[in-house]
Amino acid sequence: MKRIAIFGIGLAALAGLLGACVAPDAYALGSAEGLSSLPLIGGLIINQAALSDLFTGFKNAFNTGFRSADRYWERIATLVPSTTKQEHYAWLGQWPKLREWIGDRHVQGLEAHDYSIKNKSFESTVGVLRDDIEDDSFGVYAPLFQEMGFAAATHPDELVFTLLADGFSTLAYDGQNFFDTDHEVAGASVSNTQAGAGDPWFLLDTRRPLKPLIFQRRQDYNFVTMTGQDDEAVFMRKEYRYGVDARVNVGFGFWQQAFGAKATLDATNFNAALQAMMALKSDEGRPLGIMPSLLVVGPTNRAAAKTVIEVEKNAAGADNINYKAVDILVVPWLS
């Protein structure tokens, strides 16, 4: 937990910055009766009503930061609500297809893959010293809580794209690394990766209801406070605490919808990845209908991605057959 000691502007600025609806009498000069029971500092009475208004202001700032963030994880991951400490995905690996109904229905049994995603707890907390509140200097906390909201909104991005980058060494539902050379399909080894020593890039099919990755949410991001006068931190250290917490985690969906490469991102390797994905079949030998739609890269591969996808003519002046073939997504969580 970070302890913050900040000096700055006063209550009027706080109300303006945060949009808190502060009742005028909540901070008015106290009566003799009020002064006998509550601390009067700089014309402000610190009581639960005042702290409640302060929390409202900080939460408004948090929400402002949360709403301002661009979120990218939804483009490559499916949100799965969770109702327990972990969820099992035994059905991964099944690709239900329609068949002509002749005779009895053909019931497809779910293969018992032992793949589960366990929820994890995450938090961020700051301590606001009572001295700062007593000195009427807490208006400058608005940007801090806006940044906390921004961090909460982009936390799923960090989890999802970090997992994508770790797919070369992290197991998927079939017991192989998500990006591997020997996924088993109908007794044969199938690859969804290109070896190399460069920064990774990823070709994904994101058109289906289940996207290549899963974002599992047990408890959404929630702004909370601990400001009771009998709280230990307030009593022992004159510190009010504010924070955000959530219970979430990420995991892999179908490896068939993703291709990861560390080879040079150029037209040749892009075409090879595209062809490999579109040629994928089920265990019964039927085409899966994979159609890559998104190229995900980090900042170092941004220029290469745009050259492959967004330049109409190649260096020799010929038409670029991959022009606008897929969308490009550049994210800072990749190399």
C-alpha positions in Angstrom: 0.0 0.0 0.0 1.3 3.5 -0.9 1.1 6.3 1.6 0.5 9.7 0.0 1.3 13.0 1.6 0.2 15.9 -0.7 -0.2 19.6 -0.3 -2.3 21.7 -2.6 -5.6 23.4 -3.2 -8.6 23.4 -1.0 -12.2 22.3 -0.7 -13.7 24.5 -3.3 -11.3 23.2 -5.9 -12.1 19.6 -4.8 -15.8 20.2 -5.4 -15.1 21.7 -8.8 -12.7 18.9 -9.9 -14.6 16.0 -8.6 -18.2 17.0 -9.0 -19.0 16.1 -5.4 -22.2 17.4 -4.0 -21.1 18.8 -0.7 -23.8 20.0 1.6 -22.8 23.6 2.7 -23.5 22.8 6.4 -21.3 19.7 6.3 -18.2 21.9 6.4 -19.6 25.0 8.1 -18.1 26.5 11.2 -19.4 24.4 14.1 -21.5 25.5 17.0 -20.2 25.3 20.5 -21.9 22.0 20.8 -20.2 20.7 17.7 -16.8 22.0 18.7 -17.1 20.1 21.9 -17.4 16.8 20.2 -15.7 17.2 16.8 -12.3 18.5 15.6 -12.5 21.9 14.0 -9.6 22.5 11.7 -9.2 25.4 9.3 -13.0 25.9 9.3 -13.7 22.2 8.4 -15.4 19.7 10.6 -14.1 16.1 10.0 -17.1 13.8 10.6 -18.6 10.9 8.8 -20.8 13.1 6.7 -17.8 15.0 5.5 -15.9 11.8 4.9 -18.9 10.4 2.9 -18.9 13.4 0.7 -15.1 13.1 0.2 -15.6 9.4 -0.8 -18.2 10.4 -3.3 -15.8 12.9 -4.8 -13.0 10.4 -5.0 -15.3 7.8 -6.5 -16.4 10.3 -9.1 -12.8 10.9 -10.0 -12.2 7.1 -10.2 -15.2 6.7 -12.5 -14.0 9.5 -14.7 -10.7 7.8 -15.1 -12.3 4.4 -15.7 -14.6 5.7 -18.4 -11.8 7.6 -20.2 -9.7 4.5 -20.9 -9.6 2.7 -24.2 -10.0 -1.0 -23.7 -8.7 -3.6 -26.2 -9.1 -6.9 -24.5 -12.7 -7.3 -25.7 -11.4 -7.7 -29.2 -9.5 -10.9 -28.5 -11.1 -12.3 -25.4 -14.6 -13.5 -24.4 -16.0 -12.3 -21.1 -17.2 -15.3 -19.0 -19.0 -14.5 -15.7 -17.9 -16.7 -12.9 -19.9 -17.8 -9.9 -17.3 -19.8 -7.9 -13.6 -19.7 -7.1 -12.7 -21.5 -10.4 -14.5 -22.5 -13.6 -13.9 -25.7 -15.5 -13.9 -25.7 -19.3 -14.2 -29.4 -20.1 -16.0 -28.6 -23.4 -13.0 -26.8 -25.0 -11.9 -28.7 -28.1 -15.5 -29.4 -29.3 -16.6 -27.7 -32.5 -20.3 -28.5 -32.9 -21.4 -28.7 -36.5 -24.8 -29.4 -38.1 -25.3 -32.6 -40.1 -28.2 -33.9 -42.2 -30.7 -35.5 -39.8 -31.0 -39.1 -41.0 -32.1 -41.7 -38.4 -31.5 -40.8 -34.8 -29.7 -37.7 -33.6 -25.9 -38.1 -33.4 -25.1 -37.1 -29.8 -21.6 -35.6 -29.5 -20.1 -36.4 -26.1 -17.9 -33.7 -24.6 -14.3 -34.7 -24.3 -13.2 -34.4 -20.7 -10.4 -31.8 -21.0 -9.0 -31.0 -17.6 -8.8 -27.2 -18.1 -9.9 -24.7 -15.5 -9.3 -21.0 -14.7 -9.0 -20.1 -11.0 -10.0 -16.6 -10.1 -7.3 -14.3 -8.6 -7.7 -11.3 -6.3 -6.2 -8.0 -7.4 -6.1 -4.7 -5.5 -4.6 -1.2 -5.4 -4.8 1.0 -2.3 -3.6 4.4 -1.2 -3.5 6.0 2.2 -4.6 9.6 2.6 -3.2 11.2 5.7 -5.7 13.0 8.0 -3.2 15.9 8.3 -3.8 16.6 4.6 -7.5 16.7 5.1 -7.3 18.8 8.2 -5.0 21.2 6.3 -7.7 21.5 3.5 -5.2 20.2 0.9 -6.9 17.2 -0.5 -8.2 18.6 -3.8 -5.0 17.5 -5.6 -6.0 13.9 -5.1 -8.4 14.0 -8.0 -5.8 13.1 -10.6 -4.5 10.2 -8.4 -8.0 8.6 -8.2 -8.6 9.3 -11.9 -5.4 7.4 -12.6 -6.5 4.6 -10.3 -9.7 4.3 -12.3 -7.7 4.3 -15.6 -5.5 1.5 -14.2 -8.6 -0.6 -13.2 -10.1 -0.2 -16.6 -7.0 -1.3 -18.4 -6.1 -4.1 -16.0 -7.9 -6.7 -18.1 -5.8 -5.5 -21.1 -2.7 -6.1 -19.2 -3.8 -9.6 -18.1 -5.1 -10.7 -21.5 -2.2 -9.5 -23.7 0.4 -10.7 -21.2 -1.1 -14.2 -21.4 -1.2 -14.0 -25.2 2.6 -13.2 -25.2 3.1 -16.1 -22.8 1.3 -18.5 -25.1 4.5 -19.9 -26.4 5.3 -21.5 -23.0 1.8 -21.8 -21.3 -0.4 -24.8 -21.7 -3.8 -24.7 -23.4 -6.7 -27.2 -22.9 -5.1 -30.0 -24.9 -2.0 -30.1 -22.7 0.2 -28.4 -25.3 1.5 -24.9 -25.3 -1.1 -22.6 -26.8 1.3 -21.8 -29.6 2.9 -25.1 -30.5 4.1 -27.3 -33.3 2.4 -30.5 -32.3 -1.3 -30.0 -31.4 -2.9 -33.4 -32.1 -5.8 -33.4 -34.6 -7.1 -36.8 -35.8 -3.8 -38.4 -34.7 -1.6 -35.9 -36.6 0.5 -33.0 -35.4 -0.7 -29.5 -36.3 1.3 -26.3 -35.8 0.0 -22.8 -35.0 3.4 -21.1 -34.7 6.4 -20.0 -36.6 9.8 -20.2 -34.9 12.1 -17.2 -34.8 14.1 -14.9 -32.6 12.1 -11.7 -33.2 9.4 -9.9 -31.2 6.1 -11.9 -31.4 3.1 -11.1 -33.6 -0.3 -12.8 -33.6 -2.9 -13.6 -36.2 -6.3 -14.2 -34.7 -9.8 -15.2 -35.8 -12.0 -13.0 -33.5 -15.4 -13.4 -35.4 -16.8 -16.2 -33.3 -18.8 -16.0 -30.0 -15.8 -17.6 -28.2 -12.7 -15.6 -29.0 -9.1 -17.0 -28.7 -8.8 -16.0 -25.1 -11.1 -15.9 -22.0 -11.5 -13.1 -19.5 -13.2 -14.6 -16.4 -14.8 -12.2 -14.0 -16.0 -13.3 -10.5 -16.1 -9.8 -9.0 -16.0 -6.6 -11.0 -13.6 -3.7 -10.2 -15.0 -1.9 -7.1 -14.0 1.3 -5.4 -14.0 1.0 -1.6 -12.9 2.9 1.5 -11.9 2.5 5.1 -12.4 5.7 7.0 -14.2 4.7 10.2 -12.8 6.5 13.3 -12.4 3.2 15.0 -10.4 1.7 12.2 -6.9 0.7 13.3 -5.1 2.7 10.5 -7.1 5.8 11.4 -6.5 5.4 15.1 -2.8 4.4 14.9 -1.5 6.3 11.9 -4.1 9.0 11.1 -4.6 7.4 7.7 -7.8 7.0 5.6 -7.5 4.3 3.0 -9.1 4.1 -0.4 -8.7 1.4 -3.0 -10.0 -0.8 -5.8 -10.3 -4.6 -5.8 -11.5 -7.3 -8.2 -11.5 -11.1 -8.6 -10.7 -12.1 -12.2 -8.4 -14.1 -14.3 -7.6 -15.0 -17.9 -7.2 -18.2 -19.8 -7.0 -19.7 -23.3 -9.9 -20.7 -25.6 -9.4 -22.5 -28.9 -5.8 -22.6 -30.1 -7.2 -23.1 -33.6 -8.2 -19.4 -33.6 -4.7 -18.1 -33.0 -1.4 -18.2 -34.7 1.7 -16.9 -32.9 5.0 -16.2 -34.5 8.5 -14.9 -33.7 9.6 -15.1 -37.3 10.0 -11.8 -39.2 6.7 -10.2 -39.9 6.7 -9.9 -43.7 4.4 -10.9 -46.5 5.8 -14.4 -46.9 5.4 -15.3 -43.2 2.0 -13.6 -43.0 0.7 -15.6 -46.0 2.0 -18.8 -44.4 0.3 -18.1 -41.2 -3.0 -17.2 -42.9 -2.9 -20.3 -45.1 -2.2 -22.6 -42.1 -5.1 -21.2 -40.1 -7.6 -21.4 -42.9 -6.6 -25.0 -43.7 -7.4 -26.3 -40.1 -9.9 -29.1 -39.8 -11.8 -30.9 -37.1 -11.1 -34.4 -35.8 -13.7 -35.6 -38.3 -11.8 -34.0 -41.2 -14.3 -31.1 -41.7 -12.9 -27.6 -42.4 -13.3 -25.5 -39.2 -14.0 -22.3 -41.2 -11.2 -20.3 -39.6 -11.0 -16.8 -41.1 -8.2 -14.7 -39.5 -9.5 -11.1 -38.9 -7.0 -9.4 -36.6 -3.2 -8.9 -36.6 -1.9 -8.1 -33.0 1.5 -6.6 -32.6 3.6 -4.6 -30.1 5.2 -1.3 -30.9 8.3 -2.8 -32.4 6.3 -4.6 -35.1 3.9 -1.7 -35.8 5.7 -0.5 -39.0 6.1 -4.0 -40.3 2.4 -4.7 -39.8 1.4 -1.6 -41.6 3.7 -2.4 -44.5 2.2 -5.9 -44.8 -1.4 -4.9 -44.5 -1.9 -1.2 -45.2 0.4 -0.4 -48.1 -1.4 -0.8 -51.5 1.7 -1.4 -53.6 4.8 -3.4 -52.6 8.4 -2.3 -53.0 8.4 -3.5 -56.6 5.2 -1.6 -57.5 2.9 -4.6 -57.7 -0.4 -4.8 -56.0 -0.3 -5.9 -52.3 -2.5 -9.0 -52.2 -2.8 -8.6 -48.4 -4.0 -5.0 -48.5 -6.6 -4.6 -45.8 -6.8 -8.4 -45.4 -7.1 -8.0 -41.6 -7.3 -5.3 -39.0 -4.2 -4.3 -37.1 -4.2 -3.8 -33.3 -1.1 -2.3 -31.7 -0.9 -2.7 -28.0 1.8 -1.6 -25.5 1.8 -4.8 -23.5 3.7 -6.6 -26.2 7.3 -6.2 -27.3 
